[in-house]
Amino acid sequence: MDIRAMTLPELEMVLEWAAAEGWNPGLSDAASFHAADPGGFLLGTLDGEPVASIFAVRYGSGFGFIGGYIVRPAFRGKGYGMQIWRAGMALLAGRNVALDGVPAQQANYARSGFRLAHRNVRYEGRGSTLPAPSRVLPLGAEDIDELLAYDRAFFPEDRVVFMRCWLQQLGSVMLGVREGGALLGYAVLRPCRNGFKVGPLCAESPDVADELLQALRGRVPEDEPIFLDVPEPNAAAVALAARHGMRACFETARMYTGADPALPLARQYGITTFELG
């Protein structure tokens, strides 16, 4: 199997593979992903036919994230997955590497040096007709530098290039809460193959997080699903999902090869994306 960096159109193809696996990527995720690290998306081919993928995205000088690890069903059980896994990990050599993997694979990831930090739980709810709380404001391009500065606390390394694209995805909604000119939290909603996903959702208090989620639910039709990926150690985030009638539908294991970076999970109510962190 030949392994090389994939092009943006090939990344769009791989996200269709992910959709077929039930991962429900965003409609416009590919361009944001690719911007994060154009050389970090690997494609395995046999005689030119794409058969396997892995995302091995480099952030800053010391952090990396693994995602998008897929072998097409007809080619499984032949060793191609391990080939592309090794290529992805080699690309991230010397870094603290993280992933959000399904719990059933924890033992396999542990054999590659990953250690469990915490669970993440995906909650599913529905849109709402409730009005947006008065403190919640729409955010736009003029607010992006402020959001990037605020977001820095919630990730182990600089991810400005990725987030600058992520915040301006086609069809996405950015909302924030300010008090006395200070940003108290913000959230992003984006359209996906099935419904809408919230991420990130970061806030200085449970009340701010509640206001942001209520406002985002108001942007979603009542018969459409809305998803929120919660770091389980944040008990207030788990309670937030319950208050909004959301139910757990999926979970991942956040694992690191190095030290847990001790992110401020108490202020992180929604993870940006399981694919890139």
C-alpha positions as CSV (number, residue, x, y, z in Angstrom):
1,M,0.0,0.0,0.0
2,D,1.3,3.4,-0.9
3,I,0.8,6.2,1.7
4,R,0.9,9.9,1.0
5,A,-0.7,13.2,2.0
6,M,-4.2,13.5,0.6
7,T,-5.6,16.5,-1.3
8,L,-8.6,18.5,-0.2
9,P,-10.9,16.7,-2.6
10,E,-9.6,13.4,-1.2
11,L,-10.2,14.6,2.3
12,E,-13.8,15.4,1.3
13,M,-14.0,11.8,0.0
14,V,-12.7,10.4,3.3
15,L,-15.3,12.4,5.2
16,E,-17.9,10.6,3.1
17,W,-16.4,7.3,4.3
18,A,-16.8,8.7,7.8
19,A,-20.4,9.5,7.1
20,A,-20.9,5.9,6.0
21,E,-19.5,4.8,9.3
22,G,-22.1,6.9,11.1
23,W,-19.6,9.6,12.3
24,N,-21.8,12.4,11.0
25,P,-19.2,15.0,9.9
26,G,-20.1,18.6,9.3
27,L,-21.1,19.6,5.8
28,S,-18.1,21.9,5.4
29,D,-15.6,20.3,7.7
30,A,-13.0,19.3,5.1
31,A,-11.6,22.8,4.3
32,S,-11.2,23.6,8.0
33,F,-9.6,20.3,8.7
34,H,-7.2,20.6,5.8
35,A,-6.1,24.1,6.8
36,A,-5.0,22.8,10.2
37,D,-2.1,20.8,8.7
38,P,-2.2,20.1,5.0
39,G,0.4,17.4,5.2
40,G,-1.2,15.6,8.2
41,F,-4.0,13.8,6.3
42,L,-2.7,10.5,5.0
43,L,-4.3,8.3,2.4
44,G,-3.4,4.7,1.7
45,T,-3.8,3.5,-1.9
46,L,-3.6,0.1,-3.7
47,D,-2.8,0.5,-7.4
48,G,-4.2,4.0,-7.1
49,E,-7.4,3.0,-5.4
50,P,-7.9,4.7,-2.0
51,V,-8.4,2.1,0.7
52,A,-7.4,3.7,4.1
53,S,-7.0,7.0,5.9
54,I,-5.7,8.6,9.0
55,F,-5.5,12.1,10.3
56,A,-2.2,12.9,12.1
57,V,-2.5,16.6,12.6
58,R,0.4,18.6,14.1
59,Y,-0.3,21.6,16.3
60,G,2.6,23.9,17.3
61,S,5.8,22.1,18.1
62,G,4.8,19.6,20.7
63,F,1.2,18.3,20.2
64,G,-0.6,16.1,17.7
65,F,-4.0,14.6,17.2
66,I,-5.1,11.3,15.6
67,G,-8.5,11.0,13.9
68,G,-10.1,9.8,10.7
69,Y,-8.7,6.3,11.1
70,I,-10.6,4.3,8.5
71,V,-10.1,1.2,6.3
72,R,-12.8,0.7,3.7
73,P,-14.8,-2.4,4.6
74,A,-13.7,-4.5,1.6
75,F,-10.0,-4.1,2.6
76,R,-10.2,-4.8,6.3
77,G,-8.3,-7.6,8.0
78,K,-5.3,-7.4,5.6
79,G,-2.9,-5.3,7.6
80,Y,-3.6,-2.0,5.9
81,G,-4.9,-0.3,9.0
82,M,-1.7,-1.0,11.0
83,Q,0.4,0.3,8.0
84,I,-1.4,3.6,7.9
85,W,-1.5,3.8,11.8
86,R,2.3,3.5,11.9
87,A,2.7,6.1,9.2
88,G,0.4,8.5,11.2
89,M,2.2,8.0,14.5
90,A,5.6,8.4,12.7
91,L,4.5,11.8,11.5
92,L,3.8,12.8,15.1
93,A,7.0,11.3,16.6
94,G,8.3,13.3,19.6
95,R,4.9,14.9,20.3
96,N,2.3,14.4,23.0
97,V,-0.4,12.7,20.8
98,A,-4.1,12.6,21.7
99,L,-7.1,10.9,20.2
100,D,-10.8,10.4,20.9
101,G,-11.3,6.7,20.3
102,V,-14.2,4.4,20.9
103,P,-14.0,2.6,24.3
104,A,-13.8,-0.8,22.7
105,Q,-10.4,0.1,21.2
106,Q,-8.9,1.5,24.4
107,A,-6.8,-1.6,24.9
108,N,-5.4,-1.4,21.4
109,Y,-4.5,2.2,21.8
110,A,-2.9,1.5,25.1
111,R,-0.5,-0.9,23.3
112,S,0.6,2.0,21.2
113,G,1.4,4.1,24.4
114,F,-1.9,5.9,24.9
115,R,-3.3,6.4,28.4
116,L,-6.9,7.3,29.3
117,A,-7.5,10.8,30.5
118,H,-11.3,11.0,30.6
119,R,-14.5,10.0,28.7
120,N,-16.4,12.3,26.4
121,V,-20.1,11.7,25.9
122,R,-22.2,12.8,22.9
123,Y,-25.7,14.0,23.8
124,E,-28.5,14.2,21.3
125,G,-31.5,16.6,21.7
126,R,-33.8,18.6,19.5
127,G,-34.2,22.1,18.3
128,S,-36.4,24.5,20.2
129,T,-38.7,27.5,19.8
130,L,-37.6,29.1,23.0
131,P,-36.3,32.7,22.5
132,A,-32.6,33.4,22.9
133,P,-31.7,34.9,26.3
134,S,-31.1,38.6,26.1
135,R,-27.4,38.4,26.9
136,V,-26.6,36.2,23.9
137,L,-25.2,38.1,21.0
138,P,-24.5,37.0,17.4
139,L,-20.7,37.1,16.6
140,G,-19.1,37.7,13.3
141,A,-15.8,38.1,11.5
142,E,-15.0,41.2,13.5
143,D,-15.0,39.1,16.7
144,I,-12.7,36.3,15.5
145,D,-9.5,37.6,16.9
146,E,-11.1,37.9,20.3
147,L,-12.5,34.4,20.1
148,L,-9.2,33.0,19.1
149,A,-7.5,34.5,22.1
150,Y,-10.3,33.2,24.4
151,D,-10.1,29.7,22.8
152,R,-6.3,29.4,23.5
153,A,-6.9,28.2,27.1
154,F,-8.9,25.2,25.9
155,F,-6.3,23.5,23.7
156,P,-2.8,22.2,24.5
157,E,-1.1,24.1,21.6
158,D,-1.8,27.0,19.2
159,R,-4.6,26.1,16.7
160,V,-5.3,29.5,15.3
161,V,-5.1,28.5,11.6
162,F,-7.7,25.7,12.1
163,M,-10.0,27.7,14.3
164,R,-10.0,30.8,12.0
165,C,-11.4,28.5,9.3
166,W,-13.7,26.6,11.7
167,L,-15.4,29.7,13.0
168,Q,-16.3,30.8,9.5
169,Q,-17.7,27.6,8.1
170,L,-20.5,27.9,5.6
171,G,-23.8,27.8,7.4
172,S,-22.3,28.0,10.9
173,V,-23.6,30.2,13.7
174,M,-21.4,31.9,16.3
175,L,-22.9,33.2,19.5
176,G,-21.4,34.8,22.6
177,V,-22.1,36.4,26.0
178,R,-20.3,39.5,27.2
179,E,-20.5,41.4,30.4
180,G,-18.8,44.8,30.9
181,G,-17.0,44.2,27.6
182,A,-15.5,40.9,28.7
183,L,-16.3,37.7,26.8
184,L,-17.9,35.2,29.2
185,G,-18.3,32.4,26.7
186,Y,-19.0,31.5,23.1
187,A,-20.4,28.6,21.1
188,V,-20.5,27.5,17.5
189,L,-23.3,25.5,15.7
190,R,-22.7,23.9,12.3
191,P,-24.8,21.8,10.0
192,C,-24.0,18.2,9.7
193,R,-25.1,15.2,7.5
194,N,-27.7,14.6,10.2
195,G,-28.9,17.6,12.1
196,F,-26.5,20.1,13.8
197,K,-23.5,19.9,16.1
198,V,-22.4,22.3,18.8
199,G,-18.7,22.8,19.2
200,P,-16.9,24.4,20.8
201,L,-19.0,25.5,23.7
202,C,-16.9,27.2,26.3
203,A,-18.2,29.4,29.2
204,E,-17.1,30.9,32.5
205,S,-20.2,29.6,34.3
206,P,-23.0,27.1,34.0
207,D,-25.5,29.9,33.5
208,V,-23.6,31.3,30.5
209,A,-23.4,27.8,29.0
210,D,-27.1,27.3,29.5
211,E,-27.9,30.6,27.8
212,L,-25.7,29.7,24.8
213,L,-27.2,26.3,24.4
214,Q,-30.7,27.6,24.6
215,A,-30.0,30.2,21.9
216,L,-28.4,27.6,19.7
217,R,-31.3,25.2,20.0
218,G,-33.5,28.1,18.9
219,R,-31.5,28.1,15.6
220,V,-32.5,24.5,15.0
221,P,-35.9,23.3,13.8
222,E,-37.8,21.4,16.5
223,D,-37.8,18.2,14.4
224,E,-34.0,18.3,13.8
225,P,-31.4,16.7,16.1
226,I,-28.7,18.8,17.8
227,F,-25.6,17.1,19.3
228,L,-23.2,18.2,22.0
229,D,-20.0,16.4,22.9
230,V,-19.3,16.8,26.6
231,P,-16.1,16.1,28.5
232,E,-17.6,13.8,31.3
233,P,-15.5,15.3,34.2
234,N,-17.5,18.5,33.8
235,A,-20.5,17.6,35.9
236,A,-22.1,20.9,35.1
237,A,-21.9,20.1,31.4
238,V,-23.5,16.7,32.0
239,A,-26.3,18.4,34.0
240,L,-26.7,21.0,31.2
241,A,-27.4,18.3,28.7
242,A,-29.9,16.7,31.0
243,R,-31.7,20.0,31.6
244,H,-32.1,20.4,27.8
245,G,-33.7,17.0,27.5
246,M,-30.6,15.6,25.7
247,R,-29.7,11.9,25.9
248,A,-26.3,10.2,25.7
249,C,-26.0,8.4,22.3
250,F,-22.2,7.8,21.9
251,E,-19.0,8.1,23.8
252,T,-15.2,8.3,23.3
253,A,-12.1,7.8,25.3
254,R,-9.8,10.9,25.3
255,M,-6.3,9.4,25.5
256,Y,-2.8,10.9,25.4
257,T,0.7,9.4,24.9
258,G,2.2,12.0,27.2
259,A,1.0,13.9,30.2
260,D,-2.6,15.0,30.4
261,P,-2.4,18.7,29.6
262,A,-4.9,19.5,32.3
263,L,-7.2,21.6,30.2
264,P,-9.9,23.6,32.1
265,L,-12.6,21.1,31.5
266,A,-14.8,22.9,34.1
267,R,-15.2,25.7,31.6
268,Q,-15.4,23.4,28.5
269,Y,-19.0,22.3,27.9
270,G,-18.7,21.2,24.3
271,I,-15.6,19.8,22.5
272,T,-14.8,21.2,19.1
273,T,-14.6,17.9,17.1
274,F,-13.7,14.3,17.9
275,E,-11.6,14.2,14.7
276,L,-9.2,17.0,15.5
277,G,-9.6,17.8,19.2
